[in-house]
């Protein structure tokens, strides 16, 4: 989930997904350039399962995604 979406932001969109009937298995990973103290907590509190800071490191992206999605 990109947090800086035009129109509805990622927080609002995550909230809509979390409040929908089909959210039980939906994994949402925040992908954002917001990297200030407290931003990760704000994303997780909004309902995201994980947080990846931009710029994305291609060498660790798959490792990070597997961690957040509980894939070995």
N, C-alpha and C positions, 0 to 999 in steps of 0.2 A: 504494500500500500504506500503510494507516494503521499506524504503528508501535505505537500503544497500543490494540491489539485486546483485547477481553475473552477470557480463556481463553488461547489461543495468541497471543503477541505477533507483531508484524510481522516480526521477525527469524526466528522459528521458521517462520512461514508462507512467507517468502521462501526460506528454506533448503529447505523441502519442495518448492517449485516448482522451484528450481534443481536439485534432485536427482531430479526426475521425468524421464520419458522425453521429454516434449513441451515442454521448456523452451527449446529453441534460439532461437526467435524471440520468446519472451515478454519484453516490456519491462516492468520494474517500476520505478515512480517512488515513492520514499518521500514521503509527505505527513505531516508531523509538527509538533508544537509543540516537540519537542526541538530547541533551538537553541543549546545550549552548545558551547563549543569542543570539537571532536572528534566531535560527533554526526553531522555530514555524513559524515565519514570512516567512522564505524561503520556507517552505513546502506549506503554504497558497498561497504565490505568485506563486508557481509552478503549482497551480491549484487544490490543495487538498481542500476539504470542511471542514476538521477538522484535529486534531492532538492529538494523544495519545502517551504518553511517556512510554517507557519501563523502568523498568519492569512493566508489566501490572498489575494493581490492580484488581483482579477478583471481588472484592466487588463493584467496581464502573464502570466496563467495560460496562455492559448493560446500565447503566444510561448515560454514555458518548456517546455510540453509538446512543441511542435514541435521545439525544440532537442534535447530528450532522446530524442525518437522519430525524429530525423533526417528530419523532414518540412520541405519548403520552402514 
